[in-house]
Amino acid sequence: MHDNLPFGGEPNADFRARIARRQAEAAEVRQRELLEQASVVNSPDLRIRIWERLHEVTMPLDAGHRLLGVIAAQTGLTLAQVQTERENRANPPAAAPPGAAADPMADSAPAASSR
């Protein structure tokens, strides 16, 4: 936050150089993330999440929204893959019923004996 202000006694040339380095680093990070959003190594879900973070926009839940096509084009996914992820988000898997054990092996573990 205070990095955009000159340090006490910092020469103007050093301040400008420091700001230029920060801007170059930020541009490099953004470029890497742009490559990651379209990398076939990443899952469609991850690619869409990277896209959302870069653009500071959440994928619309409306199946006919024009932005879905933009997301598909910029992530290297098909519109069908983006639609599948949209449907997954709109219809998350049902949660476990209340009172269900989180660890199925927890009930079968032997009780510790007290002496």
C-alpha positions in Angstrom: 0.0 0.0 0.0 2.8 2.4 1.0 5.0 1.0 -1.7 3.6 3.6 -4.2 5.2 6.4 -2.1 8.9 7.3 -2.1 10.9 6.1 0.9 12.3 8.8 3.0 15.4 10.2 1.3 14.9 7.9 -1.8 16.1 9.6 -5.0 13.4 10.1 -7.6 15.2 7.9 -10.1 15.3 5.0 -7.6 11.6 5.5 -6.8 10.7 5.5 -10.5 12.8 2.4 -11.1 11.1 0.6 -8.1 7.7 1.4 -9.5 8.7 0.3 -13.0 9.9 -3.0 -11.6 6.7 -3.6 -9.7 4.6 -2.8 -12.8 6.8 -5.2 -14.9 6.3 -7.9 -12.2 2.6 -7.4 -12.2 2.4 -7.6 -16.0 4.5 -10.8 -15.9 2.1 -12.4 -13.3 -0.9 -11.4 -15.4 0.6 -12.8 -18.5 1.3 -16.2 -16.7 -2.3 -16.3 -15.5 -3.6 -15.6 -18.9 -1.6 -18.6 -20.2 -2.8 -20.7 -17.2 -6.5 -19.9 -18.0 -6.2 -21.5 -21.3 -3.7 -24.3 -20.4 -5.0 -27.8 -21.3 -3.1 -29.0 -18.2 -5.7 -27.3 -16.0 -9.3 -28.6 -15.5 -12.2 -26.7 -17.0 -13.2 -25.7 -13.4 -9.8 -24.3 -12.7 -9.5 -22.5 -16.0 -12.9 -20.8 -15.4 -11.9 -19.8 -11.8 -8.6 -18.3 -13.1 -10.7 -16.4 -15.7 -13.0 -15.1 -13.0 -10.2 -14.0 -10.8 -8.4 -12.2 -13.7 -11.5 -10.4 -14.9 -13.1 -10.0 -11.5 -16.4 -11.4 -12.8 -18.3 -14.4 -11.7 -19.5 -16.8 -14.4 -23.2 -16.1 -14.9 -25.7 -18.8 -14.0 -28.0 -17.9 -16.9 -27.5 -20.7 -19.5 -28.1 -18.2 -22.3 -25.8 -15.4 -21.1 -23.4 -14.1 -23.8 -20.5 -14.0 -21.4 -20.4 -17.9 -21.5 -19.1 -17.7 -25.1 -16.5 -15.2 -24.1 -15.4 -17.4 -21.2 -15.2 -20.4 -23.6 -13.1 -18.5 -26.2 -10.7 -17.0 -23.6 -10.2 -20.3 -21.7 -9.8 -22.5 -24.8 -12.9 -24.5 -23.7 -15.9 -25.4 -25.7 -19.2 -23.8 -24.9 -20.4 -27.2 -23.9 -17.6 -27.5 -21.3 -18.4 -24.1 -19.9 -22.1 -25.0 -19.8 -21.3 -28.2 -17.9 -19.3 -26.2 -15.3 -22.2 -23.7 -15.1 -24.6 -26.6 -14.5 -22.3 -28.1 -11.8 -22.3 -24.8 -10.0 -26.0 -24.3 -10.3 -26.7 -27.8 -9.1 -24.1 -28.7 -6.5 -24.1 -32.3 -5.2 -26.4 -33.0 -2.3 -24.8 -32.6 1.1 -24.6 -35.6 3.5 -27.6 -35.9 5.7 -27.3 -34.3 9.2 -25.8 -36.7 11.7 -23.9 -38.7 9.1 -20.4 -39.6 10.1 -17.8 -37.6 8.2 -15.4 -40.6 8.4 -17.1 -43.9 7.6 -14.3 -45.7 9.4 -14.9 -43.7 12.6 -17.7 -46.0 13.7 -15.7 -49.2 13.2 -12.6 -48.1 15.1 -12.0 -50.0 18.3 -12.8 -48.1 21.5 -9.9 -47.3 23.7 -10.0 -49.3 26.9 -9.6 -47.5 30.2 -7.6 -49.1 32.9 
